[in-house]
């Protein structure tokens, strides 16, 4: 018996990277997992490995109609939702640049996916979350705002907003028995190439950590399981940093 046995959990941005790792770990913990991503074929291929407990669906978190279709599918198939990981984000494809060089279109896309997305997804799935006895929402933030990271202000602003969104959601949904927390990763390196961290920055961050090794997706998934499980039944409105002891300078 896993810690999430018989729970139904949605993971957005589940086609690759940390999102896919969340999905795999939740399945290992006994959950039925809905893998949602704009790359619908990719998540459907992942779900084929667990046809009895995994469902892959196409989802654009920034599109209200796409979220409504997801809610309708889950209502018909399950009738409730025990957990939600708002993981979808624009990050790996960003090019580091001063904020005054960021184009408005790119700014709007990052904020639409990273900040508006969790609001839209949670709102659309709220009736299903309320139908569960004790649902949990995990918003994926970032330690970048606390570190004052330069070079991608739109991403930093979006993740700072996620933390505030979590606090307010926790208070608005507490009466429904729904918990809302932020899992805030430090630097995590996946199979996805990215330009948002230079070699010098990577070395500096590693030097500032208490644990002198880089983090991979496997270092994040245990905290997500805890926040979704009954072990955290009295934890809500919190930000849990998972960063190897990275100093917030």
N, C-alpha and C positions, 0 to 999 in steps of 0.2 A: 504494500500500500504506500503510495507516494503522498507527499504533503498536500497535493492538489487533486487528490483522487475525486473523480466525478464532478469537478468544477469545469465550467465552460469559460474560456478566456479568449479574448480577441487581442492580437498583436498587430499593430499597424507598422508599415515599413519592414515587412517580414521577409522580403525576397533575398536579402543578403546581409552580410555583416553582423552587427550585434542583434538586429531584429530576428534574423534566422536562428541565431544562437538562443535567444529567448524561447523561440518556438520549440526547438529541440529539447531544451531543458524542461519546459512545461509538460511536454509529452512524456518525458522520463518520470516526471512527478505525478503522472496519472491523469492529467487534465485532458479535456477535449479542446483542441486549439483551432481557432479560426485565424489563418494566416492571410493578412490583407495587405495589398500593395498595388501601386500603379502598374507594376509589372505582373499582370495577372497570370500569364503563362508560367512565370518562374515560381510563383507560390503554389499554383496548381500542381506543378511538377514535384515540389517539396511535399505537398500533402499526399501525393500518391504513395509515398513510403509508409504512411499510416492511414489507410483508407477508412478504418473504423473510427478513428479519433481525430482526424485532421481534415480541415476544409480550406481550400485556397480560393480567395475571392479577389476580384479586381476592385480597387478602391483608390479614389483620389480624395484625400482627406480635406482638401480645400474646396471641394465641390459639394454643396448641400444636396444636390440630387443624387450623387454617388453615395453619400452617407445615408440618405433615405432608402436607397435600394438595399444597402447592407442591412439596415434595421429591419426591413420587410423580410429579407431572406432569413435572418436569425429568429425573427418572431415566428415565422412559419415552421422553422426547423427545430428550434429549441424552446422558445417561449420565455427564456430568462438568460441572464448573463451574470456570471459570478466575478469576472475580472476583466480589466481592460488595461493594456499597456499602450499608451500613446507615444510610440517610438518614431513614427515617420518624421523625417527632417531633411532639409536641404543643407548639406555640409561638405561632403567629400569633393564635390565638383567646383567648389568656390576657389577663386584665385585671390590670394592675399593682396590687398591694396588699401591705401588711405581712404577714410570714409568719404572724403570729398570727391573721390574718383568712382565710387559705387554708383551704378546707373539706377534710375528709379524703377525700371522694370525688374531688375535683379532684386532690389530691396523689397519690392512688393511680393515677389515670388517667395522669398525666404520667410517673410512675416506671415504670408498666407498659409504656407505649409507648417511652419514651426510653431506658430502661436495661434492663429485662427483655426488651424486644423484640429488641435486637441479640444478646443471649445466646440467646434461643429460635431466632431465624432462623439464626444461625451453627451452632448445635447441630443443627438439623434438616437443614441443607445440608452438614454436615461430610463425610459419605461422598462426596458429589459433588465437594467441594473436594479431598479426598484422592485422588480419581480423576484429577485434573488433574496435569500434570507440575510446575507451580510456581504454585499459586494465590495470590491476594492478597485480603485483606479490608481494606476501608477503612471505619472507623467514623467517622461524622460527629459531632464534638464541638462545642465552642464556646469562645470566649475569655471568655465571661461569668464562669466560676468564677475565672479569674486576675484579672479586673477587679473581683471582689467586687460584682457588680451587685446592686443592691437592687430589690425589687418583685416578684420571681418566684423565691423561694427554691427551690421544687420543681423548676423548670427548671434552675437553677444546680446543685442537688444532683445531678440526673440526668446532666447533662453532665460534672460532675466525676467521677461514677462511670464514665462511658464511657471516660475517660482511663485509669483504673485497670484497667478491663476489658481494654483494649487491651494494656497491659503484660503482664498475666497470660496472655492468649490467645497473645500472641507467643511466650512461653516454652513454653507447653504444646503449641503447634502447630509450633514450629521444626523438630522432628525429622521432621515430615511435609513439610517444605519449603514450608509455608504461611506467608506473611508477613502481619502484622497491624499496621496503623498507624492513627493518628487524624488526620483532616483537621479542623483547628480554625478555623472562620471567625470573623472579627470581625463587625461589623455589616454585614449584606447586605440590600439592599432589592430586593424582587421586586414582582410584580403583585398580591401578596396583601396586603390591608389588615391592619394590626395595631395594637394599642394598647400594646404592650410597650416602646415608645420614645417619649418625649415630644419635641416640637420642641426644647426646651432641651437634653435629653440628646443628641439627635442632633447638635446644633451643638457641644456640648462634646466629643463623641467625635471629630468631624471635626477640631476644633482640636488634638486630641491626636495625630493621625496624622501620619506623615512625608509620606505622599501625600495631598494636600489635595483629595480627591474621594471621593464615596461609592462603595461597591462594589455590583455587580450579580452575578447568577448567573454571567455569563461570566467573572468574575474567579476563580471557584472551580474551574471544570471542568478547566483545564489541570493543576492539581495533582492532581486525582483521576486523570486519565489517566496522569500520571507514576507515581503510586503503584500503579496497576494494571499498568503496562507492565514490560517486562524492563529498562528503564532504571533501575529502582529495585530490582534483583534482590538487593541486599545491604542493603536498608533495611527494618528491622522493629522493632516496639516503640517507634516514634517518634511524637511529636506535632508536626505541621507546622502552624504558625499562618499563616493567610492573612488579614492584617488591615491592610495598607497601612502597617505600622509603628506601629500603635497602641501607645502607651506603657502598660505594665502598672504602674499606680500602686497 
